[in-house]
Amino acid sequence: MDLRRNHQFDPFSEESQQLYGQDDSVPNIDWSNATEFLTAMGGPMPELPSPTEVRRRANENSTKIFSSYHSLKQILGRHEGTIQKRWTKKTRQQRLQILLKAWPAMPTSHRPDFEAFRKESKEERERGFKYKDHFMWPYINQEDLSQPKLMLLLLNARGRHPPPAFAAADNDAMHLGMVTKALIAIFFNEHTMVLHGATTAEEYGKPVDWTHIQMLLTGCIHGSNSSLVKDSSSLNHRLA
């Protein structure tokens, strides 16, 4: 009996050596110069804000995000039952009118991030922000939210649970946008951002220097993607 071919990648095979050029030397890069090594990595250049600017934005955005969350929570506390009854009684066309009034450019189809990926070339995707919303909030679309239950579930989830509860899920939702470089996070070296476990606007999205080792071991999303997760949390602005 013939053995089935092994398709696993072997880094030591002759075939793998063809994937590399003749000159495998490491280029002479000043690794302390962020612009230089990011240029060497290729792709679109991320924004390089100062620590002061990052902290200012973080504080401003966190305040808005938590304010919208508290507003939505209060609305649901008083009127959620009424909202659910009225929404389920409306026709699909009536629900679409409400959705488009709140979010005029809402994508039409399920998984709009894949639709945007098919429409744009790599160069177009890295150059602009035409489909940024499609990649940042792929679950926001007319096809899904015009159904009787999904919009109500979204309101309930976002209004009954604080923004940090969705940090990991929002990060996962943006996966296609991040790997295709349609979403480019800011570059803020040697810092991380507190998202998990934060209970107040002051704590949520707080930049922490890597020298604070204890903070790195608890409740953080590491890497530059944390800035995108916080941008995604601004969804509450539109729901409130």
C-alpha angles and dihedrals in degrees: 000000000000116000117241113253115259108232095183114125114254111200090197097053124107089245092058092054089063089064091068129067125243092257109059095167119131111251118246100261130166098227091192089063107081095195092051099051094040089054089051090053090057130217128085117337112247123224113270106206123179120253089251092053093047092052092047092051092043093053093045095048095044091053091052094044095052092042090055091046092053091047092051091046091053092048092052092045090059104030112016094112092051092046091052094049094047094045095051091049094056123092120246090255091053091049090051091053090054092047094049092047089056095038109020097184096044110152115250105220138058113269097014090182090071090046091052091046091056093047100050131062119229091257094050091048093052093043104054150020100234093127100025093125090051091059098037098049107021090162091062105088139122096243094060103031095048088066116101099253113024098073090048090051091050092051092047094049097046094040098045098044128052121248096258089064089069100045096104094040092049090050091053092046091059094051097111092047092051099046092047091046092238085126116046118191121213116261111240106164125212094010136097131196126237110231109138115070096013112139103181138043089250091058100038112095093358111163112234125195114236090237087075092079096174091059091053090059096056134054104338137128105217127215134034093295089081089078090058092048089055091049088052090053088067086083086097088067089067097040097051 
